[in-house]
Amino acid sequence: MPNDKTFKEEIKVSGDQLVQTVKKLAHEANIRRLVIKNEEGKSLLEIPLSFGAVGAILLPTIAALGALAALVTNCTIEIHKVAE
């Protein structure tokens, strides 16, 4: 993996779309990490992902995202991907 090329992209979502969007992104194989940022750009939560890291492993994180979504109006999801 040292020769993998990584890149990042950002998407803006409202607080009520946060959990659903992260669940969808967690199933993409080439995503390595998600960073949730508030409107000021401050990092609120970082979620490392690896192959097969969905399901029961993400349940506590999804619960934390639900609480976070109740506190933020708008946020940005920074998506770190590996080019295939």
TIBA-218426 format. One record per residue (C-alpha): x, y, z; residue in one letter. Coordinates in Angstrom, 1 decimal. Layout:
N
<atom u="X" v="Y" w="Z" resn="A"/>
...
***
This chain:
84
<atom u="0.0" v="0.0" w="0.0" resn="M"/>
<atom u="2.9" v="2.5" w="0.2" resn="P"/>
<atom u="2.6" v="3.2" w="-3.5" resn="N"/>
<atom u="-1.2" v="4.0" w="-3.3" resn="D"/>
<atom u="-2.2" v="7.4" w="-4.4" resn="K"/>
<atom u="-4.6" v="9.1" w="-2.0" resn="T"/>
<atom u="-6.8" v="12.1" w="-2.5" resn="F"/>
<atom u="-9.6" v="13.8" w="-0.7" resn="K"/>
<atom u="-12.9" v="15.4" w="-1.5" resn="E"/>
<atom u="-15.4" v="17.3" w="0.6" resn="E"/>
<atom u="-19.2" v="17.3" w="0.6" resn="I"/>
<atom u="-21.5" v="19.5" w="2.6" resn="K"/>
<atom u="-24.5" v="18.0" w="4.3" resn="V"/>
<atom u="-27.1" v="19.2" w="6.7" resn="S"/>
<atom u="-27.1" v="17.7" w="10.2" resn="G"/>
<atom u="-30.1" v="15.5" w="9.4" resn="D"/>
<atom u="-28.4" v="14.0" w="6.4" resn="Q"/>
<atom u="-25.1" v="13.2" w="8.2" resn="L"/>
<atom u="-25.8" v="9.7" w="9.5" resn="V"/>
<atom u="-27.4" v="8.5" w="6.2" resn="Q"/>
<atom u="-24.5" v="9.9" w="4.2" resn="T"/>
<atom u="-21.8" v="8.4" w="6.4" resn="V"/>
<atom u="-23.5" v="5.0" w="6.3" resn="K"/>
<atom u="-23.5" v="5.1" w="2.5" resn="K"/>
<atom u="-19.9" v="6.2" w="2.2" resn="L"/>
<atom u="-18.7" v="3.5" w="4.7" resn="A"/>
<atom u="-19.6" v="0.8" w="2.2" resn="H"/>
<atom u="-17.3" v="2.2" w="-0.5" resn="E"/>
<atom u="-14.2" v="0.1" w="-0.7" resn="A"/>
<atom u="-11.7" v="2.8" w="-1.6" resn="N"/>
<atom u="-12.5" v="5.2" w="1.3" resn="I"/>
<atom u="-9.9" v="5.1" w="4.1" resn="R"/>
<atom u="-11.0" v="7.9" w="6.4" resn="R"/>
<atom u="-13.9" v="10.3" w="7.0" resn="L"/>
<atom u="-13.5" v="13.5" w="8.8" resn="V"/>
<atom u="-16.6" v="15.4" w="10.0" resn="I"/>
<atom u="-16.1" v="19.2" w="10.3" resn="K"/>
<atom u="-18.3" v="21.9" w="11.6" resn="N"/>
<atom u="-19.2" v="25.1" w="9.6" resn="E"/>
<atom u="-16.0" v="26.8" w="10.8" resn="E"/>
<atom u="-13.9" v="23.9" w="9.4" resn="G"/>
<atom u="-13.0" v="22.5" w="12.9" resn="K"/>
<atom u="-12.7" v="18.7" w="12.9" resn="S"/>
<atom u="-15.4" v="17.2" w="15.1" resn="L"/>
<atom u="-15.0" v="13.4" w="14.5" resn="L"/>
<atom u="-12.5" v="11.3" w="12.5" resn="E"/>
<atom u="-13.6" v="7.8" w="11.4" resn="I"/>
<atom u="-10.9" v="5.5" w="10.1" resn="P"/>
<atom u="-12.2" v="2.9" w="7.7" resn="L"/>
<atom u="-10.6" v="-0.3" w="6.3" resn="S"/>
<atom u="-11.8" v="-3.2" w="4.3" resn="F"/>
<atom u="-14.7" v="-4.9" w="6.0" resn="G"/>
<atom u="-15.0" v="-2.2" w="8.7" resn="A"/>
<atom u="-18.7" v="-1.9" w="8.4" resn="V"/>
<atom u="-21.5" v="-3.4" w="10.4" resn="G"/>
<atom u="-21.0" v="-4.0" w="14.1" resn="A"/>
<atom u="-17.7" v="-2.2" w="14.2" resn="I"/>
<atom u="-19.3" v="1.0" w="13.2" resn="L"/>
<atom u="-22.3" v="0.9" w="15.5" resn="L"/>
<atom u="-20.8" v="3.0" w="18.3" resn="P"/>
<atom u="-19.6" v="5.5" w="15.7" resn="T"/>
<atom u="-23.1" v="5.7" w="14.1" resn="I"/>
<atom u="-24.5" v="6.4" w="17.6" resn="A"/>
<atom u="-22.0" v="9.2" w="18.1" resn="A"/>
<atom u="-22.9" v="10.6" w="14.7" resn="L"/>
<atom u="-26.6" v="10.7" w="15.6" resn="G"/>
<atom u="-25.7" v="12.8" w="18.7" resn="A"/>
<atom u="-23.4" v="15.0" w="16.7" resn="L"/>
<atom u="-26.1" v="15.5" w="14.0" resn="A"/>
<atom u="-28.5" v="16.8" w="16.6" resn="A"/>
<atom u="-25.9" v="19.5" w="17.5" resn="L"/>
<atom u="-24.9" v="20.8" w="14.1" resn="V"/>
<atom u="-26.9" v="22.5" w="11.4" resn="T"/>
<atom u="-24.5" v="22.1" w="8.5" resn="N"/>
<atom u="-21.3" v="20.2" w="8.3" resn="C"/>
<atom u="-18.7" v="19.0" w="5.9" resn="T"/>
<atom u="-17.6" v="15.4" w="5.3" resn="I"/>
<atom u="-14.0" v="15.2" w="4.2" resn="E"/>
<atom u="-13.5" v="11.9" w="2.4" resn="I"/>
<atom u="-10.0" v="10.4" w="2.1" resn="H"/>
<atom u="-9.8" v="7.9" w="-0.8" resn="K"/>
<atom u="-7.2" v="5.7" w="-2.4" resn="V"/>
<atom u="-7.1" v="5.8" w="-6.2" resn="A"/>
<atom u="-7.8" v="2.4" w="-7.7" resn="E"/>
***
